[in-house]
Amino acid sequence: MRPADIQQIGEELAVKWQDDSESYIRLEALRRACPCAGCQGERDVLGNLYKGPKRPLTPAAFQLRELRFVGGYAVQPIWADGHNTGLFTFDYLQRLAAGPPESPAA
């Protein structure tokens, strides 16, 4: 499903979907979930994960400066610290908005 509208409201990204449902994602959660290879690492053909050194995130890392649409499938946040390589597909945004999967009851 595609968003009908996306806007920053305070410290959240508000997404209105085509079915009129709404999602809210905290900007800090959005940045920490950045799917780019620099943030999450990347796997080789054997499945080995390669990550660079962990970089501390400054307060500017959580300030959204711009949000660009990429094709008909994703958005690209531009953060105040200059980071701009994460592409968030619309499906990924929906999963982030739903929150972490619940763990089974013990």
FENFEN-V330592 format. One record per residue. RES is the residue in three letters. NEAR is the number of other C-alpha atoms within 12 Angstrom. Layout:
<<RES & NEAR> <RES & NEAR>>
This chain:
<<MET & 20> <ARG & 25> <PRO & 27> <ALA & 18> <ASP & 22> <ILE & 28> <GLN & 27> <GLN & 23> <ILE & 16> <GLY & 15> <GLU & 18> <GLU & 22> <LEU & 34> <ALA & 26> <VAL & 29> <LYS & 24> <TRP & 22> <GLN & 15> <ASP & 13> <ASP & 13> <SER & 17> <GLU & 22> <SER & 29> <TYR & 29> <ILE & 30> <ARG & 27> <LEU & 33> <GLU & 24> <ALA & 24> <LEU & 36> <ARG & 38> <ARG & 24> <ALA & 27> <CYS & 31> <PRO & 26> <CYS & 23> <ALA & 19> <GLY & 23> <CYS & 26> <GLN & 21> <GLY & 19> <GLU & 17> <ARG & 14> <ASP & 11> <VAL & 8> <LEU & 8> <GLY & 9> <ASN & 10> <LEU & 15> <TYR & 17> <LYS & 16> <GLY & 13> <PRO & 10> <LYS & 11> <ARG & 13> <PRO & 12> <LEU & 18> <THR & 16> <PRO & 14> <ALA & 18> <ALA & 25> <PHE & 30> <GLN & 29> <LEU & 30> <ARG & 21> <GLU & 21> <LEU & 27> <ARG & 23> <PHE & 21> <VAL & 16> <GLY & 13> <GLY & 17> <TYR & 18> <ALA & 24> <VAL & 32> <GLN & 30> <PRO & 37> <ILE & 27> <TRP & 28> <ALA & 20> <ASP & 20> <GLY & 18> <HIS & 28> <ASN & 26> <THR & 23> <GLY & 31> <LEU & 31> <PHE & 31> <THR & 26> <PHE & 29> <ASP & 19> <TYR & 23> <LEU & 39> <GLN & 27> <ARG & 20> <LEU & 28> <ALA & 28> <ALA & 17> <GLY & 18> <PRO & 11> <PRO & 9> <GLU & 8> <SER & 7> <PRO & 5> <ALA & 4> <ALA & 4>>
